[in-house]
């Protein structure tokens, strides 16, 4: 049981979130959902105790409510932040496991919000760094530091090409080097799940982007070769509970 008297929301209130949860459980009330969004996710960035306390109830509603699914996903995408609610997040483990199954079923339905659901699933798997940055690979750029010479390298994966380069303020991306995609068979862990899921659901562009971002890049400055995903993960993966 949640002691709501100790669960303040983004406005500092302790009594409003359960009222709005009860309202949306009774009927799909657009105004109540909008108010819940304001109270559970502040300015699309911060979450509070009431946010995590609401997750199990949101997950129970998510199979029939797109608003509940999106709000639960929005909360989990911010779960790696400095919210001081790690114990409340841990209490959500069972609900999050159920949420992952629900999201996977939604992905298989080929929804219009496929990428958003894909990112929510990554957050539910605690892959927060990928959830925060992964795009649809039509115009994606990742900025990494070469592990050998420390120069900043721009990684481009999209319609404009798939390359590493040095970004120049006036000239754009210069000294481009083609990326070296990995083979799907070489993927493991999260990368394998990402690729297999995209292939299963017919998202070929997403699948192709994934084998490139988990592939290798050549540094235009020192010509050393490094693994893109490894360098991005080591620089951006948050410290989890």
N, C-alpha and C positions, 0 to 999 in steps of 0.2 A: 504494500500500500504506500502511496506517495503522500508525504506530509506537505501539502501545498503551502502551508504557512511558512515554510522555509525555502520555497522555490520562487525566488523573485525572477521576474521577466525583464525584458530590455528596458522597460520603463521604471523598474524598481518596485512594481506592484506584486503582491503575493496572492491576490484573490481573483484576478480576472481571467487568466488562462483556463482554469478548470471550468469556468462559466461558459466560455466560448467553445471549449471542447464538447461540453454537454450539448450545446446548441447545434454544432455540426454533426454530432452523433445522431441527433434527433431528425435533422433535415439538412439538406445541402444548401446552406445559407451563404451566399456570396459575400455579404458584408462581414459575417462572422469569420469567414476564412481570411478575408483581407486583414482584419484586425489581428487574427492569430499570426499571420505572416509578419506584421509589424512588431508584435510582441516577442516572437521567438527567434527572429533573425534581424539584427539591427543593421540597417544600411548595407545589407547584402554581405556582411563581413563577420560580425560578432554574434556569439551565442551565450546563453546564460543558463543557470540551473533549470529554469522552467522549460527550456528548449529540450534538454535531454529527458526530463521527467515526462514530457509529452510524447516522446518517440514511440513507446509501446502502443499508446492509443492511436497515434497516427498510422502505425503499421497495420493495426487491426482494421482501420478504415480504408487502407490503401488499395485493397483488392477491388473495391467498388468506387473509389474516389481518386480521380487524377490529381485533385488539389492536395489531398492527403499524401499521395505518393511524392509529389513534387516538393512539398514542405518537409517531409521526412528526409528526402534526399538533400535538400538545401542545408538542413541542420548537420547531417553527417559529413558533408563536404567541408564543413568548418570545424570538424571535431578535433583537428590537430592543432588548433589555435591555443593561445594562452587563456583558457577560460576558467581554469581552476576547478573543473568538474569531473576529473578523471574517475572518481568513484561512481558518479551517476552514469557516466558513459559505460563503465564496466557492467553496471546493472542492466544495461540495455543489450547485452550480448545475445540473449535468446531472441529478442525482437529483431535485432540486426540480422541474425542468421535467417530468420523467416523473411525478412525484407529482401535479402539477396535472392532467395528462391522466387519471390514475387516479381522482382525486377527482371530476372532471367526469363520468366514466362512472358513478361511484357516485351522484352527484346525479341522473342521468337514470333511475336505477332506483327513484326515489321512496322512499328509505329512511326508517326510523323516526328515524334520527339526521340528518335533512336539515339542520337549522340548524347543528349542530356541524360537519358536513362543509362547509357553505357558509362558515363562519368559518375553517376550516382552509384552504380554497381562497384566501380573502382573505389569510391569512398567507403562503401560498405565492406570492402575487402581490406581497408586501411591502407590503400595505395593512394594516399592523399596528394602526393606530388604529381602523379599522372592525372588524377581527377581534376586538379587545378589548371593544368596546362594543355592537355591533349585536345587538339582540334580535329577538324574533319579532313585535314591534309589537302585542302584546296589552296591554302595560303598560310602555312605554318612556319614559324621561325623560332629557333631555340638558340640562346646565347650561352656558350660554354667557354671555360678556360682550358686551353690545351694543357694536359697534365705534364708535358715535357718542357715547353718553353714559356708557359703562362700567358701567351697572347690570347686575346678574346677572339673566339671563332664563332661565326654565325653559321648555323645549320638551317638550311632551307629544305622544306619538303612540301611541294605543292605544284600548282599548275605552272609556276614560273621555273620549276626545275627541282632537282634533288641533288644538293651540293653543299660543300663547306666553302667558306669564303672569309675574307677579311672585310668588314664593313667600313667604308669610307664615307665621311659626312657629305662630301660633294659628289663622289663618283658612284656611290652605292656599293654593291657587293663586288669586290675585285678579287682576282686570282682564284677563281672558282675551281674546285676539285670535285669530281663526281663522287657521290656516296657509294659505299659498298654494302648493299643489302645482305642481311643474313638469309639463310635458307629457313623455311618454316620448320624443317625437321630439327634444326639446331636450337630452336627456341625452347625455353623452359620456364616454369613458374608463371609469373604474371604475364610475361610476354607471350607465352604459349596460349594462356587463357584468352588474352586479348585477340590474338590472331585467329584462333579456332572459332571464337564467338563471332567475329566479323565475317569469316568465311561461311560459317553455318547460316548466318542471317542474310547472306547475299550482298554484303557491303564491301565490294572489291577495292574501292579507293582507300577505305579505312584499313583493310587488310594489307594492301601494298604499302601504305604509310608506316604501318607497324613494323614490317620487316626492314624498312629503311631506318627507323628510329632505333631499332635494336641491332642495327648493323654497325659498320665502321666508317669513320671519317678520317681524311688526311688533313693534317694541319698545313695550311698554305704557307706558314712562316718557316717551320722547321722540317716539314714533310713527314713527321712521325704519324703513325696511325693509332687511333684509339677507338674504344667502344663508346658510341654515343649515349646509349641508355645508362651504362655504368657511370659515366661522368656526370650526366644529368642527375641521376639518382643520388650520388654521393654529395652533390652540391645542394640538393633541394629536399631530400627526404627528411621530414620532421622527426624529432625524437618522440617516440610514442610512450604511452604509459607503461 
